[in-house]
Amino acid sequence: MKSGESKPDSVAALLPDAKLLGVAPEYLAQQCTTIASMAWYHFDEFFTDESRKTKNNLSLTVVSHDHTIAAMRQGCERGLIYARAVNAARRWVDLPPDFYVTASLS
């Protein structure tokens, strides 16, 4: 992707057999999902030009062997939880200190 181009709406990843990497299928899917979701983060809350804002809907398709589908699904769900937590913390750090008051965070 060249500089100035927008991010794609969807990404597909064909994951190798987790055994080849010495990890569990759940862990492999978790890491893939976490990394993709964290890479998608972009702080654009104060952009006034709507065309520069990133869409918040990344569609990630993870392809794997049939016998690991349940474990992969569970790993993807856990990876999304971790990524959402990290991205929320990143957003809070990027915001100006006076944006939130203590009462609104509790």
N, C-alpha and C positions, 0 to 999 in steps of 0.2 A: 504494500500500500504506500502510495506517495504522500508526501507532506501536503496537508490541506484537504485530503480526501476524508470523507466521513467513514465511520466504523460500519462494518456490515451488520445486518440485522440478525443473521444466523451463522452458526459455525458448526461444522460436523467434525468429529474426531474418531478415527478408527484406532482404538487402543490395542496394544499388543497383549498377548496372554500374560497375565500378572505373574505366573510362575517363572517366566523368562527373566523377570526383574526381581524375583525373590520376595514379592509382596503379595498380600491378599487382594483379590479383585475389588473388594469394598474400599480398601485403602487407595488403590490406583484410581478408581472413579472419584473418590473424595478429593484427592489431590488435583486431578484434572479439572473438576468442577470449581474448586476453590480458586485455583490459579486463573482460570478463564474469567470467572466472575470478578475477581480482584483486578484483573487487567482491564476489564470493561469500565471500571470506575473513572469518572471524570468530574471534577468539581466545576460546575458551570451555573451555579445557583444565581449568580449576579450578572450573567451575560444578558444584555438587552437585545442582542441580535439572535432571534430564535433559530436561525439556520446554523448557528455555531453550537447549539445545545445538543447533547448526546441523548439519544432515545434510551429509555431505561429498560427496554425489553429485549434482552439478548436471548435468542433461542439456541441452546446448545444441544446438539444431538450426539450422544455417545454410543458408538457401535462396538459390540463385543461378541464373544462366543455365547451361544444359546444357554450353555450350562451355568453361566455366571450372571444371568440377567437379574435375578433377585438381589444378589449381593451388590451388583453394580448400581441398581436403583437405590438401595439403601445408602451406599457410599455417596451417590450424587445428592441425595437429600441432606445428608450430614454436611457435605461440602458446601451446599448452598447456605446452610445455617451459619457455618463459620465465615463464609465470604460476606454475608449480609452484616454480621456483627463487626467484622473488620472494616467494611466500607462505611458503616454507620459511625464508627470511631474516627475514621479518616475525615468524614464530612464534618464532624464536630470540631476536629482540630483545624480544619480549613476555614471554619466560620469565624467571624470577628468575635472577640471576647464578650461584647455586649449584646450579641444577637439573642442569646437565651438568658433568661434570669433563672435563678435557682428554683423558683416555684414551678416553672414550666417543665423542668426536667424531672421533677418528683412525681 
